[in-house]
Amino acid sequence: MRATMEDTDFHYLINCILNAFLCLTASALNFITIHALRKASAFPKPLKTLLFSLAVSDVGVGFLAQPLFTALLGIAWFQGTKNNPNYDKVFSAFIPTLYLFSIASYTGVVILALDRFLAIHLHLRYRELVTQGRLLAVVILNWVFAAVFATLRLLNLRDISGGIYAFLIISGNIITPILYSKIYATAAHHANQIHLMQVNPTRQNDQHNDDLPQFVYQSFDLLLESEADSTDGRENVERDCFTMRQAGYHANSKTLSKASVRVPSTYL
């Protein structure tokens, strides 16, 4: 069934409203991101450079490409597309702008994932290998590649640009999930190691606290036996054994340091 005029009008209306809204949100939020990156000092310079480049490319999509696409929809809605010089002019400006910023944004996401992967797996060698100058050169090459690709689209070399675009989409959709899955696995492994390092000292301390009162208990036993062998100490053995048992009870409940245990002065 062919679409009616009402269906076509509704299609153009919904797309214009949606793109106008996304244009405002994408531009505003990425402008805020750029301002926050300029003020932030905790981020490393290489990471800040990548995030800044990604935010600029997203601003270009929201501030330039999407308004041009909205204007293109409006012209097509009210004036049509055939033999329309206004539509051709807007379309000629829209295509290179879209590919310039979208390619820079897409490849920027892949580069950011690769950078985070190297930061986690290289550890201390990361700062030696991934320097600010090298990363800045990668970002510049990324924008140059996006500009060359947009020029190919502007020159209407669709065969070359289409093949490059298909390669980028397929390879990016394969590489990026693999990198982030490895990042997640490594981060989870490190978190488990940190958890074990925090738990094991606690268990060792608990075992030490359990052994220490037993040692004190045995020391009291030896002292009581030596006291029982003497003539003057026989009468106090039964009372001191009760004191020793009381000390052992507090030790087993791990409150020996807080317990008030009376030790006969003859043992000191």
C-alpha positions, 0 to 999 in steps of 0.5 A: 500500500502506498503511503497517504499524504497524511502519513507522509506529513506525520512522518516529516513532522515527527522527524523534525520535532525529534531532530530539533530536540536532539539537536538542543540536547546534544549541543547543550550537554556536550558544551557542558562537557567541554567546559567541565573538561577545561575546568577539571584538573584530576584527569590525565592529559591524554585522557582529557585530550581524547574526551575533548576531541570526542565532545567536539565531534559530538557538538559538531553533530548536534550543532551543525549536522542535525540542524542541517538535516532538520532543514533538509526535512523541512524543505522536502516536506514543504517544497519537495526534493525534485528539481529543487535548488534549495534542497540540493544546496542544503544536501551538499552542505549536510553530507560532508558535515555529517560524515566529518563529525560522525566519523571523527566521533565514531573513531574517537570512541574506538581510540578511547576504548583502545587507550583505556585498554592500554592503560589497564594492561600496560600498567606503569609502561602506559605513561612511557609509551602513551605520551601526550605528544603521541596521543595528540598526533593520533587525534589530529590524524583522526580528524584529518582522516575524517576530513578526507572521508568527507571530501570523498563524499563531497566529490561524489566518490561513493564507491571508495567512501562507501567501502571505507565507511563499511570497513569502519562500521564493521571493524569498530563494532567488533573491536570496541566490544572486545576491548571493553569486555577485556577491560571489564574482566581485568577490572573485575579480577583486580577488584577480587584481588583487592578484596582478598588482600583486605580479607586475608589480613583480617583472618590472620589477625583473628587467628592471632587473637585466638592464639594469644589468649590460649597462650596466656591461659597456658601460662596461667596453668603453669604458674598455678601448678608451680604455686600448688607445689609450694606449701603456701600456695595450695590453699589458693589453687582452687580460687586461682583456677576459677580466675584462670577460667574466667580469663579463658572465657574472656579470651575466647570471646575476643574481649581479653583486652577489654576484660577485667581479669584479676591476677594474683600479685604472687604471679607478677 
